Amino acid sequence: MKKAVHFGAGNIGRGFIGLLLSQAGYQVTFVDVNDTLVGALKKEGEYPVVLADDQPQQIIVRGVSGINSAMEPFEAIAAAAEADLITTAVGVNVLKHIAPTIAAAISQRLADPSPKPLHIIACENAIGGSTQLKEHVEPLLDREIIQKAEGLVAFPNAAVDRIVPLQQHENPLMVEVEPFYEWVVDASGMLPGYIPVEGVLYVKELAPYIERKLFTVNTGHCSAAYRGYLKGLETIQQAMAHQDIKDELVQVLKESGAVLVAKHGFDPKEHDSYIQKILERFRNPALQDDIVRIGRSPIRKLSPNDRLVSPALQAFERGLPYQGLAKSMAAALRFNAAEDEEAVQIQQSLRLRGLTPTITEITGILEDHPVHQEIVNQYHRL
C-alpha cells in the first residue's frame, strides 16, 4: 500500500486531506504535537468523518496511525523519509516549525543510493503554501542534498477548499465536514511520470483557481462573518438567513467575480453558478460555522494581497465596482472580538491613531486613494 505522511491531525487534516488520501489507497500517518489526537489515532487506527448534509453520511477512515513529532522526532523523520507523499495542513505560520523534520527526512531519504521521487504538498489556506514550505526547508539542507534533490523532490503548490467548522465531539477523532471539496494541484510543479492522486485536480496553471477560491469562498465567508457580527449573530448560517446580508454578499461576490472573469477569462455564466454554489454552502443548515472563528485574524484578512483588499484594488484598476468590498473592509475594522488578538490591535489603533492611519497601515492603501475613501465612508455608515 502507498504511504502518505500528513502533518497536522486537526479537523482539516482528518476530515479533508487524510480522508481523501485514504480513499485514494494511501496508508496515512498523521504527524502532530497534540498527544490526545496522536494517542487516539495510535489506539483506534481509524476515525469517523461525517458529511454534513440533509442526509448525513458517515465514513470510517481506516488504516491510519499517528506520531507525536515533539516526543517521537526520529519516528516522524523516518516515516516521512519512507513516504510516497507528504502533505500538510498545519496553518501557514506553522510551516517553519515542521520544516526541520521534513528537511531531516529528505536528507535521510536521499542517502539511499536509489531514492524514490517525493512530492511535498502544503494544503494551506495561503497562496504558494508549498513554495513557502520549501523556502523554510532548503536552508536546512546541505548543498549536496539540495543538488541531489533536483528532479527527485518537488514542492507543487495547491489550492484547497472544504468548510470544516469548529466542533467538539465525545470522540476526539470524529470530524464533521461539508460534502463539497476541491483540491487543485499545480501540474507544472509535479515530477515527470507522477501518479495522480484520485480526487485531486491537476491543472497547468494554478493561479486562476487560487484566486477564484480566495476571492469567492474566503472573501464571501469573512464578509458574511463581519456583517453577522455587527448584528450580534453567532453563526454564518444565522447570517445567511438575513436577506440584507445575503443581498450584500451577492454584491460583494459579483464585484470580486467581475475581477476574476476579466483577469482569468472565466466564463461569466459558469462563474455565476460557482457563486450560487458557494452561497448554498454557506447556508448549509447541517453546519454551524462560528462567526468569530471565520472573522478571526482581521489584520491578516485585510492585508494587501488577501481576500478583501486585493480584489477591491484590482476592481478599481479595471474600472469595476468595489463598494461592497469596501463595506466588508469597513465591517472588518469594526470586528471587536475580545478573544482575537488582531481585532484588539485594530481597536487600539483606531482609538490611539484614528481611522485613516489605521486603514493605511493595515491595508497599505494610501489616504488619497478612492478605495481608501470608500472604506472610510462605509465605516461611518455602519
PLY file of the C-alpha trace (Angstrom):
ply
format ascii 1.0
element vertex 382
property float x
property float y
property float z
element edge 381
property int vertex1
property int vertex2
end_header
0.00 0.00 0.00
1.18 3.53 -0.78
2.25 5.55 2.25
1.37 9.16 2.96
2.61 11.24 5.88
0.36 14.16 6.73
1.50 16.92 9.08
-1.48 18.18 11.07
-4.02 15.86 12.69
-6.60 18.61 13.14
-10.07 18.75 11.63
-8.87 19.76 8.15
-6.18 17.08 8.19
-8.52 14.29 9.23
-11.72 15.49 7.58
-10.28 16.50 4.23
-6.73 15.53 3.30
-6.47 12.32 5.32
-9.91 11.19 4.17
-9.13 11.81 0.52
-5.72 10.13 0.68
-7.21 7.10 2.40
-9.93 6.83 -0.24
-7.19 7.04 -2.89
-5.48 3.98 -1.43
-2.87 5.52 0.85
-1.97 4.37 4.35
-1.94 7.66 6.22
0.31 8.54 9.15
-0.57 11.78 10.92
2.26 13.77 12.49
1.23 16.25 15.18
2.18 17.53 18.64
-1.33 17.05 20.07
-0.82 13.96 22.19
-4.56 13.40 22.67
-5.16 13.12 18.92
-1.98 11.16 18.25
-2.71 8.76 21.11
-6.26 8.18 19.85
-5.01 7.56 16.30
-2.50 5.00 17.58
-5.08 3.26 19.73
-8.01 3.22 17.30
-6.30 3.06 13.91
-9.42 4.61 12.39
-11.79 7.54 12.78
-15.25 8.65 11.57
-15.92 11.52 9.18
-19.49 12.80 8.87
-20.52 14.54 5.66
-22.96 17.13 6.98
-25.99 17.45 4.72
-29.76 16.92 4.77
-28.96 13.21 4.94
-25.62 12.94 6.80
-23.27 10.20 5.69
-20.62 8.66 7.95
-17.35 7.38 6.51
-14.84 5.37 8.54
-11.23 6.18 7.63
-9.22 3.05 8.39
-5.57 2.06 8.44
-4.31 5.31 9.96
-1.67 5.93 12.61
-0.12 8.85 14.46
3.28 10.13 15.55
3.95 12.88 18.10
6.80 14.80 16.48
7.67 16.52 19.77
8.02 13.26 21.69
8.97 10.95 18.80
11.09 13.12 16.48
13.11 10.27 14.99
9.97 8.24 14.25
8.47 11.25 12.47
11.62 11.72 10.38
11.76 8.03 9.49
8.11 7.89 8.46
8.44 10.99 6.27
11.63 9.63 4.72
9.81 6.47 3.63
6.62 8.14 2.43
5.35 8.14 -1.14
3.72 11.52 -0.47
3.98 14.21 2.22
1.16 16.68 2.82
0.48 19.38 5.39
-2.49 21.21 6.91
-0.96 22.97 9.90
-1.53 26.64 9.12
0.93 28.65 7.07
2.55 30.14 10.18
3.43 26.66 11.46
5.25 25.54 8.31
8.56 26.83 9.66
8.15 24.59 12.72
7.70 21.37 10.72
10.47 22.28 8.24
13.29 20.72 10.32
11.52 17.34 10.38
10.90 17.45 6.65
14.47 18.57 5.93
15.85 15.70 8.03
13.53 13.27 6.22
14.73 14.49 2.82
18.36 14.10 3.87
17.70 10.59 5.17
15.77 9.64 2.04
18.41 10.91 -0.36
21.14 8.98 1.46
19.70 5.91 -0.27
21.63 5.03 -3.45
18.38 4.85 -5.43
15.86 7.17 -3.75
12.28 7.30 -4.95
10.77 10.62 -6.12
8.85 12.56 -3.47
6.14 15.21 -3.69
5.57 17.52 -0.72
2.29 19.43 -0.92
1.29 22.11 1.58
-2.51 22.15 1.71
-2.77 25.50 3.46
-5.17 28.40 3.15
-2.47 30.53 1.55
-1.09 31.41 -1.86
2.04 29.43 -2.66
1.97 27.33 0.51
4.29 24.63 -0.84
6.73 27.27 -2.09
6.74 28.83 1.37
7.41 25.43 2.93
10.29 24.84 0.51
11.78 28.19 1.48
11.79 27.04 5.11
13.21 23.61 4.29
16.01 24.38 1.81
18.21 26.46 4.18
18.28 23.42 6.49
19.72 21.14 3.79
23.35 20.61 2.81
24.32 21.86 -0.62
24.90 18.30 -1.83
21.41 17.28 -0.72
19.87 20.28 -2.48
21.63 19.33 -5.70
20.60 15.70 -5.37
17.01 16.74 -4.67
16.72 18.31 -8.12
14.43 16.04 -10.09
13.69 13.88 -7.04
11.88 16.15 -4.56
9.16 18.57 -5.63
7.00 21.10 -3.78
3.99 21.67 -6.08
1.61 24.38 -4.93
-2.03 23.61 -4.24
-5.39 25.21 -3.57
-7.77 23.51 -1.16
-11.39 24.20 -0.29
-13.66 22.49 2.21
-15.68 24.03 5.04
-14.82 22.36 8.34
-16.45 24.21 11.26
-15.11 24.38 14.80
-16.58 21.42 16.65
-16.36 19.18 19.68
-17.34 15.53 19.92
-17.12 12.87 22.59
-14.83 11.00 20.21
-11.86 13.37 19.72
-11.16 11.84 16.30
-14.63 12.37 14.88
-14.89 15.26 12.44
-17.83 16.79 10.59
-17.29 18.39 7.18
-19.37 19.67 4.29
-19.77 17.26 1.35
-18.17 19.69 -1.15
-14.39 19.77 -1.55
-11.83 20.92 -4.06
-8.12 20.07 -4.04
-6.26 21.55 -7.02
-2.54 20.97 -7.61
-0.16 22.75 -9.98
0.75 20.05 -12.50
3.74 22.08 -13.70
5.32 21.57 -10.27
4.98 17.79 -10.35
7.84 15.48 -11.23
7.73 13.69 -14.62
5.83 10.43 -14.53
3.91 11.25 -11.35
0.94 9.12 -10.39
-2.15 11.31 -9.80
-3.99 11.06 -6.51
-7.62 10.16 -7.15
-9.85 13.07 -6.23
-7.19 15.72 -6.87
-7.48 18.04 -9.88
-4.14 18.74 -11.60
-4.02 21.92 -13.68
-1.40 23.59 -15.87
-1.95 26.99 -14.26
-2.93 27.18 -10.60
-3.21 30.95 -10.09
-6.76 31.28 -11.50
-8.03 28.55 -9.18
-6.27 30.01 -6.15
-7.74 33.45 -6.77
-11.17 32.04 -7.62
-11.27 30.30 -4.24
-9.68 33.19 -2.32
-11.87 35.88 -3.89
-15.09 33.87 -3.66
-15.08 31.42 -0.75
-12.74 33.36 1.56
-13.99 36.79 0.52
-17.61 35.70 0.93
-17.07 33.82 4.18
-15.42 36.70 6.04
-17.81 39.25 4.53
-20.76 37.30 5.90
-18.99 36.90 9.24
-18.22 40.58 9.74
-21.74 41.64 8.77
-23.24 38.96 11.00
-21.02 40.00 13.90
-22.31 43.57 13.72
-25.86 42.18 14.06
-24.90 40.14 17.12
-25.29 36.80 15.34
-23.32 33.67 16.23
-23.13 31.55 13.07
-22.73 32.02 9.34
-25.97 30.10 8.88
-27.80 32.69 11.01
-26.21 35.49 8.97
-27.29 33.88 5.71
-30.89 33.85 6.97
-30.87 37.67 6.91
-31.94 38.90 3.48
-29.93 42.13 3.72
-26.71 40.23 4.49
-27.42 37.78 1.67
-28.08 40.63 -0.77
-24.90 42.45 0.23
-22.92 39.22 -0.03
-24.17 38.69 -3.57
-22.97 42.22 -4.39
-19.53 41.51 -2.90
-19.13 38.26 -4.83
-20.30 39.86 -8.07
-17.61 42.52 -7.59
-14.84 40.01 -6.94
-16.30 37.78 -9.66
-16.09 40.58 -12.23
-12.37 40.83 -11.45
-11.88 37.08 -11.85
-13.75 36.99 -15.18
-11.79 39.95 -16.54
-8.43 38.71 -15.30
-8.58 34.95 -15.85
-11.19 34.59 -18.57
-13.67 32.52 -16.57
-16.99 32.07 -18.33
-19.38 34.61 -16.71
-22.30 32.17 -16.53
-20.15 29.39 -15.11
-18.70 31.73 -12.52
-22.16 32.92 -11.53
-23.10 29.28 -10.98
-19.96 28.90 -8.87
-21.05 31.88 -6.75
-24.51 30.35 -6.25
-22.87 27.08 -5.16
-20.76 28.96 -2.61
-23.86 30.70 -1.21
-25.57 27.31 -0.87
-22.55 26.01 1.04
-22.70 28.97 3.43
-26.40 28.31 4.05
-25.93 24.58 4.77
-28.17 24.08 7.87
-26.31 20.90 8.81
-23.25 23.01 9.68
-22.91 25.57 12.47
-19.98 27.74 11.43
-18.95 30.15 14.18
-18.82 33.80 13.09
-15.95 34.76 15.41
-13.87 31.85 14.09
-14.47 32.86 10.47
-13.74 36.51 11.22
-10.60 35.88 13.27
-7.27 37.46 12.34
-8.74 40.55 10.66
-5.31 42.14 10.16
-4.27 39.18 8.01
-7.57 39.25 6.16
-7.12 42.98 5.49
-3.54 42.64 4.23
-2.75 43.94 0.72
-2.64 40.58 -1.07
-5.54 38.93 0.70
-9.26 38.36 0.14
-10.66 41.88 0.52
-8.03 44.46 -0.38
-6.65 42.70 -3.44
-9.95 42.23 -5.33
-11.05 45.77 -4.41
-7.87 47.31 -5.78
-7.98 45.14 -8.89
-11.61 46.16 -9.42
-10.67 49.84 -9.15
-7.81 49.40 -11.63
-10.24 47.88 -14.15
-12.95 50.47 -13.61
-15.21 47.91 -11.92
-17.39 48.36 -8.80
-15.80 47.82 -5.37
-18.26 49.40 -2.92
-19.40 46.07 -1.45
-15.80 45.01 -0.87
-15.10 48.36 0.79
-18.02 47.78 3.14
-16.61 44.35 4.03
-13.31 46.02 4.92
-15.11 48.62 7.00
-17.02 45.88 8.81
-13.73 44.06 9.46
-12.42 47.21 11.14
-15.46 47.09 13.44
-14.88 43.43 14.33
-14.30 43.80 18.07
-13.97 40.22 19.33
-12.14 40.47 22.65
-10.66 36.97 22.28
-8.99 37.83 18.95
-5.59 39.47 19.36
-5.63 41.10 15.93
-9.11 42.53 16.48
-7.90 44.03 19.76
-4.89 45.56 17.97
-7.15 47.19 15.39
-9.42 48.69 18.04
-6.41 50.06 19.92
-5.05 51.60 16.72
-8.42 53.17 15.93
-8.56 54.74 19.40
-4.97 55.93 19.52
-4.23 56.82 15.90
-7.56 57.25 14.19
-9.32 55.63 11.23
-7.26 56.83 8.26
-3.78 55.90 9.62
-5.13 52.52 10.71
-6.53 51.77 7.25
-3.26 52.74 5.59
-1.12 50.70 7.98
-3.19 47.53 7.73
-4.28 47.58 4.08
-1.43 49.54 2.51
-4.00 51.76 0.73
-2.95 55.42 0.88
-5.31 58.09 2.19
-5.91 59.77 -1.19
-6.88 56.51 -2.93
-10.59 56.21 -3.84
-10.82 52.74 -2.29
-9.46 54.14 0.99
-12.01 56.94 0.87
-14.83 54.44 0.22
-13.75 52.35 3.24
-13.96 55.50 5.38
-17.42 56.29 4.01
-18.68 52.79 4.64
-17.13 52.71 8.13
-19.08 55.78 9.19
-22.30 54.36 7.75
-22.07 51.15 9.75
0 1
1 2
2 3
3 4
4 5
5 6
6 7
7 8
8 9
9 10
10 11
11 12
12 13
13 14
14 15
15 16
16 17
17 18
18 19
19 20
20 21
21 22
22 23
23 24
24 25
25 26
26 27
27 28
28 29
29 30
30 31
31 32
32 33
33 34
34 35
35 36
36 37
37 38
38 39
39 40
40 41
41 42
42 43
43 44
44 45
45 46
46 47
47 48
48 49
49 50
50 51
51 52
52 53
53 54
54 55
55 56
56 57
57 58
58 59
59 60
60 61
61 62
62 63
63 64
64 65
65 66
66 67
67 68
68 69
69 70
70 71
71 72
72 73
73 74
74 75
75 76
76 77
77 78
78 79
79 80
80 81
81 82
82 83
83 84
84 85
85 86
86 87
87 88
88 89
89 90
90 91
91 92
92 93
93 94
94 95
95 96
96 97
97 98
98 99
99 100
100 101
101 102
102 103
103 104
104 105
105 106
106 107
107 108
108 109
109 110
110 111
111 112
112 113
113 114
114 115
115 116
116 117
117 118
118 119
119 120
120 121
121 122
122 123
123 124
124 125
125 126
126 127
127 128
128 129
129 130
130 131
131 132
132 133
133 134
134 135
135 136
136 137
137 138
138 139
139 140
140 141
141 142
142 143
143 144
144 145
145 146
146 147
147 148
148 149
149 150
150 151
151 152
152 153
153 154
154 155
155 156
156 157
157 158
158 159
159 160
160 161
161 162
162 163
163 164
164 165
165 166
166 167
167 168
168 169
169 170
170 171
171 172
172 173
173 174
174 175
175 176
176 177
177 178
178 179
179 180
180 181
181 182
182 183
183 184
184 185
185 186
186 187
187 188
188 189
189 190
190 191
191 192
192 193
193 194
194 195
195 196
196 197
197 198
198 199
199 200
200 201
201 202
202 203
203 204
204 205
205 206
206 207
207 208
208 209
209 210
210 211
211 212
212 213
213 214
214 215
215 216
216 217
217 218
218 219
219 220
220 221
221 222
222 223
223 224
224 225
225 226
226 227
227 228
228 229
229 230
230 231
231 232
232 233
233 234
234 235
235 236
236 237
237 238
238 239
239 240
240 241
241 242
242 243
243 244
244 245
245 246
246 247
247 248
248 249
249 250
250 251
251 252
252 253
253 254
254 255
255 256
256 257
257 258
258 259
259 260
260 261
261 262
262 263
263 264
264 265
265 266
266 267
267 268
268 269
269 270
270 271
271 272
272 273
273 274
274 275
275 276
276 277
277 278
278 279
279 280
280 281
281 282
282 283
283 284
284 285
285 286
286 287
287 288
288 289
289 290
290 291
291 292
292 293
293 294
294 295
295 296
296 297
297 298
298 299
299 300
300 301
301 302
302 303
303 304
304 305
305 306
306 307
307 308
308 309
309 310
310 311
311 312
312 313
313 314
314 315
315 316
316 317
317 318
318 319
319 320
320 321
321 322
322 323
323 324
324 325
325 326
326 327
327 328
328 329
329 330
330 331
331 332
332 333
333 334
334 335
335 336
336 337
337 338
338 339
339 340
340 341
341 342
342 343
343 344
344 345
345 346
346 347
347 348
348 349
349 350
350 351
351 352
352 353
353 354
354 355
355 356
356 357
357 358
358 359
359 360
360 361
361 362
362 363
363 364
364 365
365 366
366 367
367 368
368 369
369 370
370 371
371 372
372 373
373 374
374 375
375 376
376 377
377 378
378 379
379 380
380 381
